[in-house]
Amino acid sequence: MDFEIDDSIKAIRETVRRFVDRELIPLEPWLIRRETERGFADEGLLPPEVEADLKAKARAAGLYGIDVPAQYGGQDLGAFVKCIVFEEMRRSIVPFHLPPQSPNLSLLRALCTGSQVEDYLIPYAAGEKTSCLAVTEPGAGSDIAGITTRAERRGDKWVINGSKLWITDAKRADFIVLIAVTDAVKGIRGGLTAFLLDRDTPGVSYSGPYPVIGEQAPYGVNLDDVELDDSKVLGEVGGAFIPLSKRLGVRRMEIGARCIGLASRCLAMMIDQAKARSTFGAPLADRQTVQWWIADSYQEIEMVRLVNYRLALSMDRDLDPDAMRRDGSLVKVQATEMLTRVVDRAIQLFGAMGLSKELPLEYIARLVRVFRIVEGPSEVHRWILARDLLKRGLPQ
Ligand SMILES: Cc1cc2nc3c(=O)[nH]c(=O)nc-3n(C[C@H](O)[C@H](O)[C@H](O)COP(=O)(O)OP(=O)(O)OC[C@H]3O[C@@H](n4cnc5c(N)ncnc54)[C@H](O)[C@@H]3O)c2cc1C
């Protein structure tokens, strides 16, 4: 597979790099202070005015709609370019997403039909509408087969009852992509259906926010006799599982790129500090332990980056879904565990300053703890990989 980054991609990467250096990194001290003070407040990751300002600047820099198909007004540059852009964006801890977010874009692209294209896909692709995904429930997270939120057919309506938990942005998103059981006997093999649920639909209420370690504070969503008509069914009735799995694959590539971006930042900081700080008459850069931290971090970042590029290119070329699933699990486990090690080394190298809120390192160390659980815990991905290899043998 050819991983060449041609001049046009390098130019985009340079634009993103400038955007991150000029617009995001200067916001970090403010972000760290706000996160410390926010507590249980019911606020987004960024205040609306900050987000609007960053969006306007990103649009002016030509960074909108990178992986949006041309027919929906996007740049149609694909997953590989989005992966590289995402890596650059995530050198900063500022949680600003270039619209639209790729995981739900992939789901809407695959499944929207008829009026859904005008009502949801196009405004989402243009960054005018936001969405979230609601799968997890109080009783089932990584085991999707265990969800019990039920959508029943009554007359010409779907009536939905149940509850979702830990849903990022649920209260703020314009619409939720909601996964419900339409056939309990079939379960994940034909019994799960996706619905488009507008924020203010009668019968929908929210609980939370529930702040967790790191920056996020997801919500609960309660569904009490929520009535939807057929125009809100996203894709085939009973057909949610496969597109949902693909969407999770896009998200894993994104988490991989985020970990690579953050780890690269940590490594750059380690290199600078190792040269600048002297102890016992010698720079830290002269100590073999420090040299090994730097060398190991570099190797680990590069190895994950290559597999993540392979995953992104496979998505662009629509290659073997089994291979992509394996790479998705590999990236999810290795990228998150790699960043855990790299940020820990960086904190150790910086000493007290590394632990402080003067630098972004302690923020990253908390953030990465979340990554090892969301979108499938590491243990579940290892189990999926082992099950696949034991069943099919080594990929040829
Ligand atoms: C900040 C945050 C944001 C989130 N946002 C969303 C969202 O927007 N939408 C959404 O739908 N969900 C969201 N989630 C939920 C998230 O996807 C789930 O937490 C995750 O899938 C794990 O599910 P669980 O927490 O129920 O853990 P469980 O499935 O109960 O697993 C608990 C632990 O058991 C172990 N385990 C489980 N299965 C196995 C196995 N087969 N082999 C070995 N060990 C195993 C693992 O160590 C795992 O960590 C979010 C969660 C958080 C914390």
The ligand as an ORCA input file, in Angstrom:
! r2SCAN-3c Opt
* xyz 0 1
  C     -17.045     10.061     28.113
  C     -17.881      9.012     27.460
  C     -18.586      9.313     26.314
  C     -19.403      8.347     25.701
  N     -20.140      8.695     24.596
  C     -21.011      7.783     24.080
  C     -21.881      8.163     23.008
  O     -21.856      9.293     22.513
  N     -22.749      7.241     22.529
  C     -22.826      5.974     23.042
  O     -23.640      5.184     22.567
  N     -22.012      5.595     24.069
  C     -21.111      6.470     24.598
  N     -20.307      6.098     25.650
  C     -20.373      4.752     26.171
  C     -19.167      3.897     25.790
  O     -19.190      3.596     24.416
  C     -19.208      2.639     26.678
  O     -18.845      3.072     27.975
  C     -18.288      1.549     26.208
  O     -18.766      0.966     25.021
  C     -18.152      0.432     27.270
  O     -19.400      0.031     27.712
  P     -19.700     -0.020     29.300
  O     -19.237      1.225     29.914
  O     -21.120     -0.420     29.484
  O     -18.778     -1.186     29.847
  P     -19.091     -2.749     29.835
  O     -19.533     -3.193     28.489
  O     -19.956     -3.087     30.999
  O     -17.642     -3.316     30.132
  C     -16.979     -3.020     31.388
  C     -15.593     -3.626     31.358
  O     -15.710     -5.056     31.303
  C     -14.639     -5.593     30.556
  N     -15.184     -6.391     29.445
  C     -16.375     -6.257     28.811
  N     -16.542     -7.198     27.866
  C     -15.412     -7.951     27.882
  C     -14.954     -9.077     27.132
  N     -15.679     -9.598     26.113
  N     -13.733     -9.588     27.417
  C     -12.973     -9.056     28.412
  N     -13.364     -8.000     29.159
  C     -14.551     -7.454     28.901
  C     -13.807     -4.416     30.038
  O     -12.687     -4.236     30.855
  C     -14.750     -3.233     30.161
  O     -14.055     -2.002     30.369
  C     -19.477      7.045     26.262
  C     -18.754      6.739     27.427
  C     -17.967      7.707     28.021
  C     -17.210      7.358     29.276
*
